Amino acid sequence: MYSGMGGGMNMNNMGAMMKKVQKFQAQMKLMQDELKKKTIEVTAGGGAVKVVINGDKVIEKLIIDKAAVDPEDVEMLQDLVMAAVNESIKKVDDMTTGEMQKLTAGLGLPPGLI
């Protein structure tokens, strides 16, 4: 007799799986809300440029030391700002990945799936 579910999954298993999915979704939402509140500070050029970014990848502060402002070398300042911003985004991504790995550790999913 064909069950229509393929693989023989019964309604109890399906219900249990749906509860796990709902619990995971709630935990993920909570984690995302918590990450948005966290900030990361990154400097470049020995502290000449400082970026403070939150877990939602919104830059909250950009501080540039007056000594880094040289009208004759604007390119250096641009490079320092880009380096600090790019590193801050990478650190937010790393923080998010780490938190996701903690959240999904017990699910038995292959790495990188979520």
Secondary structure, DSSP 8 states (H G I E B T S, - for coil): ---SSSTT--HHHHHHHHHHHHHHHHHHHHHHHHHHH-EEEEEETTTTEEEEEETTS-EEEEEE-GGG--TT-HHHHHHHHHHHHHHHHHHHHHHHHHHHHHHHGGGT--TT--
